[in-house]
Amino acid sequence: MTVDSDVEPGRPEAIKAVPVRHPGRWLGAAVILVLIAMFVHFLVTSKALEWPEQWKYLFSDPVLKGVRNTIWLTVAAMIGAIVFGIVLALMRMSENPLLRGAAFVYLWFFRGTPLYTQLLIWGAIGSLLPTIGVGIPFGPEFHTWKTQELVNVALAAALGLILNEAAYMAEIVRAGIQSVDEGQTEAASALGMSRLQTLRRIVLPQSMRVIVPPTGNETISMLKNTSLVVAVPYSELTFTAQTIYASTYKIIPMLVMACLWYLLLSSILMVGQFYLERYYARGTSRSAEARQRIRFRGGGGGQ
């Protein structure tokens, strides 16, 4: 037997690695590039979009007012929904069956009926409750107000969004609280902390890692759901666009203009959500998203 003089005795030959071919990836990328080029060509050449008409109204006073109303509705609705959602979540987890039952019925109703229908009811609340009074239950009233004067369109729109969103935030908060190990609360109780102190100092800070991502998604959804307050009706961004094209008959340009504003505001919220998630994810060795990227690239299951 002859030994190859170019190979050292006792050492294996070098492995000739052959790169794996992925023709499907290249085909998919080519299809996506063609679709992107077609879409850009459509945006540039389509006469129906009428970009000069959109630019004419993009920063007009009515549109900016609609944007401001959309922003404040989103902020007010999410703040109110988070606060009320925490209360509902605690009621759902209470040992009192009456509190648990009341919270369940609330969630059942507001999650089981369309938001648009609820807003229609709020828009006609004066027909349902002509007056609102203060007095003894089932007894005399000391003072009454006309509901339509007390609940204006802005308040009706905000209340409709808050009460609906609170039902979803309650489940998000409840899931976050239940994700904290029970040993944490037991240790806090052994140290003499009250239930409120345990919730505020131990449970809620740890549950934020679970609560923040879906809450960010709900905030972005709320921004778009404000367009439904046209049922009240209230002058937000979509309602403003409808008002403009009702007189100019430029339906598509005005709707596309509204979409551009929604995309801008949603992008800002997405950036904020990203930094919030990264802040509350501190202390983890590797996030789930990073593990998924490693698996997708073929880097193994990870430790």
Long-range contacts (C-beta under 8 A, 24 or more apart in sequence): 48-252, 48-253, 49-252, 49-253, 49-256, 50-250, 50-252, 50-253, 51-253, 53-248, 53-250, 53-253, 54-253, 54-254, 54-256, 54-257, 54-260, 57-244, 57-254, 57-257, 58-257, 58-260, 62-240, 62-243, 62-244, 63-237, 63-240, 63-241, 63-244, 63-257, 63-261, 65-235, 65-240, 66-235, 66-236, 66-237, 66-238, 66-239, 66-240, 66-241, 67-237, 67-261, 67-265, 69-154, 69-234, 69-235, 69-236, 69-237, 70-223, 70-226, 70-236, 70-237, 70-261, 70-265, 71-265, 73-157, 73-158, 73-161, 73-226, 73-229, 73-234, 73-236, 74-219, 74-222, 74-223, 74-226, 76-158, 76-161, 76-162, 77-158, 77-161, 77-162, 77-165, 77-222, 77-226, 78-165, 78-215, 78-218, 78-219, 78-222, 80-158, 80-162, 80-165, 80-166, 81-161, 81-162, 81-165, 81-166, 81-168, 81-169, 81-218, 81-222, 82-169, 82-173, 82-215, 84-162, 84-163, 84-166, 84-169, 84-170, 85-165, 85-166, 85-167, 85-168, 85-169, 85-170, 85-172, 85-173, 86-169, 86-170, 86-173, 88-166, 88-167, 88-169, 88-170, 89-169, 89-170, 89-171, 89-173, 89-174, 89-177, 90-199, 92-170, 92-174, 93-174, 93-177, 93-178, 103-170, 106-167, 107-167, 107-170, 107-171, 110-163, 110-164, 110-166, 110-167, 111-167, 111-168, 115-160, 115-161, 115-164, 115-225, 115-228, 116-228, 116-231, 118-160, 118-163, 118-164, 119-156, 119-157, 119-160, 119-161, 119-228, 119-229, 119-231, 119-232, 120-231, 121-160, 122-151, 122-156, 122-157, 122-159, 122-160, 122-232, 123-153, 123-156, 123-231, 123-232, 123-233, 125-151, 125-156, 126-151, 153-232, 153-233, 153-234, 154-234, 156-232, 156-234, 157-226, 157-229, 157-232, 157-234, 157-236, 160-229, 160-232, 161-222, 161-225, 161-226, 161-229, 165-218, 165-222, 168-218, 169-215, 169-218, 172-211, 172-214, 172-215, 172-218, 173-207, 173-211, 175-210, 175-211, 176-204, 176-207, 176-208, 176-209, 176-210, 176-211, 177-203, 177-204, 177-207, 179-206, 179-207, 179-210, 180-206, 180-207, 208-280, 209-280, 209-281, 212-273, 212-276, 212-277, 212-280, 213-273, 213-277, 216-269, 216-270, 216-272, 216-273, 216-276, 216-277, 217-273, 219-269, 219-273, 220-266, 220-269, 220-270, 220-273, 223-262, 223-265, 223-266, 223-269, 224-262, 224-266, 237-261, 237-262
